[in-house]
Amino acid sequence: MGNLAVQIMSTLSDLYSEFVMPTYGRFDLEIARGAGSRVWDFDGKEYLDYGAGIAVCSLGHAHPEITETIAKQAATLIHTSNLYKTQPQALLAQRLVGITGPGKVFFGNSGAEANEGLIKLTRKFGSETGRYEILTFLGSFHGRTMAGISATGQEKVKKGFAPLLEGFQHLPFGDIKAVKAAIGPKTAGILLEPVQGEGGIHIAAADFLRQLRQLADEHNLLLLFDEIQCGLGRTGEWCGWRSLAPDIQPDGVSWAKGIANGVPLGAFWASSNRGLCDLLGPGTHGTTYGGNPLVSAVGNKVLEIIERDNLLDNAKARGAQLRDGLLAANHPSIDTVRALGLMLGIELVPGITAIDTVKALMAGGLLTIPAGEKVVRLLPPLNVTPEDTAESLDRILKNLPKA
Ligand SMILES: *Cc1c(COP(=O)(O)O)cnc(C)c1O
C-alpha cells in the first residue's frame, strides 16, 4: 500500500528517474494521446507529430482500421509460436515478396533483429568459401545489438562495449574506390542504407548503388539494403532504393519501423538468386514472437492501406511540398535541405544545434527528430494532408532558432 501511495503522488518524471533505465535523453514532453498526424500532451497542448515515432506510424495515430484490425485479430488469435503455420504471416510474406522480388521472408521483432538476420545470412553464405567480412559505411546506423553496433559506422554507439563482433569495415559513404580497395578474400557482403537516416538523411547516389551491384556481382558478394527507415513507402516507393536506382535488385533487404504502424515487427527478405532464400534452413535461425498473427495482421493492413490510398504518391507530393516550401523560404537558419519523399533532413547553419532546434520547434507545436549535431529530421505519416503540411511549414519557419 505504501508503494502505491508513493506512485500516485509521483510525477511521470519521478517515475522515469527512479524506475526506467536512463538509456535515452528523453524530451520533457509527456504524450497523452494521438490522432492522425497529431498528438496531445496532458495539458491538452497539440503537436503535429513529424517524428511519427521515428518513421514508424506511417498511417498516423489511432487509425481506425488499424485499431479495428488489432482488436479483431486479438479476439481471434494473438500468438502461436513459429512451430505452427498461421495465415497472416504467410500473407504478409507474400505481400513483401510481391513488393521486393522473388525470394522469401523471415519475421522478427525489430530493426536490429532484422539486420542481425541479414548478417547471419551473409555469414552462412560466406561459410562455404571461408568468407565472413561485411563492408558497411561511415555515418550508418544498423541497430543496438552487438552485431548492430559492430556494423554501425558511428563510434559513439560502440564505446564501452568491446570486444565487438569482428568482420566489419566502415568506408566513406558514396566512395566506390574505397569499396573496391576494401574487397578482399574474406569479403562476403556489402550492407548499407540507401538513405542514411540516423546519420542525417544522406541519400546514396544512384550510380553508387549501381556500382555496388556490379562489384557484388564481380566478386560474388551479397548486396544488402537496410531499409528499416527508408523502406515501405517512406521515400515515395515501396522500396527506398527504387527511388534512386530502380534498375537494380539487392540480395537482401531488412525492414522494421514503418512496417506495422507501431506494433513491433521486423523482417528481412532474401532473394531467390543463388538459392539465398533457402540458405537458413530448419534450426538455423528463429525467434519466438516473430511474425505472430497479431503483428502480421497489422502489417498486412498497413501495406493494404498504403496501396489503396495511394500513399506512395502522397509521400512524393507532400515531400515535395515540404522541401519546396523550406527551400523557397530562404530561411537564414537553414543551410541545406535533403529530401527523398517524406524523409527530409534540414541541415542547420553553424551556430544552431539540432537539439536546440528540435526543442524550439516542439515549443511551437511541431515534433521533429535530431540526427547528429546539425540535422533535424522530418518524418511525418505517409497520409499527412496538404493542409497539415502547410501548417507544419508555418510552424517550422516561425520557430526555427536564429544563429
Ligand atoms: C531504427 C533503425 C535500425 C534499428 O531498428 P530498431 O527497431 O530500433 O532495432 C536499424 N537500421 C536503421 C536504418 C534504422 O533506422
The ligand as an ORCA input file, in Angstrom:
! r2SCAN-3c Opt
* xyz 0 1
  C      15.982      2.335    -36.459
  C      16.932      1.681    -37.357
  C      17.510      0.448    -37.028
  C      17.243     -0.255    -35.719
  O      15.894     -0.577    -35.577
  P      15.331     -0.993    -34.121
  O      13.916     -1.365    -34.378
  O      15.498      0.219    -33.254
  O      16.155     -2.119    -33.637
  C      18.376     -0.132    -37.945
  N      18.643      0.459    -39.108
  C      18.103      1.641    -39.469
  C      18.414      2.236    -40.795
  C      17.245      2.302    -38.588
  O      16.737      3.482    -38.922
*
